[in-house]
Amino acid sequence: MTSKELLYVEDALGHECFMKSCSQKASSKLTDTTLSFYMKELEQKHTELFNKFLNLL
């Protein structure tokens, strides 16, 4: 893996970690159960994407 590709993967990992964190915070603060459930789904999706990027290393 080139250094440029490694930088891309590191950036993507940071992005997915941030999105997971935002989704988690939002789902805990929402009172609408439908929106809260959707945010939990997004959190799960970003966790999966994080793991996929991590497996590239």
For each residue, the residues with C-beta under 8 A, 3 or more apart:
1: 5 6 9 56 57
2: 5 6
3: 6 7
4: 7 8
5: 1 2 8 9
6: 1 2 3 9 10 57
7: 3 4 10 11
8: 4 5 11 12
9: 1 5 6 12 13 53 56 57
10: 6 7 13 14
11: 7 8 14 15
12: 8 9 15 16 49 53
13: 9 10 16 17 50 53 54
14: 10 11 17 18
15: 11 12 18 19
16: 12 13 19 20 46 47 49 50 53
17: 13 14 20 21 50
18: 14 15 21 22
19: 15 16 22 23 42 46
20: 16 17 23 24 43 46 47 50
21: 17 18 24 25
22: 18 19 25 26
23: 19 20 26 27 39 40 42 43 46
24: 20 21 27 28 39 43
25: 21 22 28 29
26: 22 23 29 30 39
27: 23 24 30 36 37 39 40 43
28: 24 25 36
29: 25 26
30: 26 27 35 36 39
31: 36
32: 35 36
33: 36 37
34: 37 38
35: 30 32 38 39
36: 27 28 30 31 32 33 39 40
37: 27 33 34 40 41
38: 34 35 41 42
39: 23 24 26 27 30 35 36 42 43
40: 23 27 36 37 43 44
41: 37 38 44 45
42: 19 23 38 39 45 46
43: 20 23 24 27 39 40 46 47
44: 40 41 47 48
45: 41 42 48 49
46: 16 19 20 23 42 43 49 50
47: 16 20 43 44 50 51
48: 44 45 51 52
49: 12 16 45 46 52 53
50: 13 16 17 20 46 47 53 54
51: 47 48 54 55
52: 48 49 55 56
53: 9 12 13 16 49 50 56 57
54: 13 50 51 57
55: 51 52
56: 1 9 52 53
57: 1 6 9 53 54
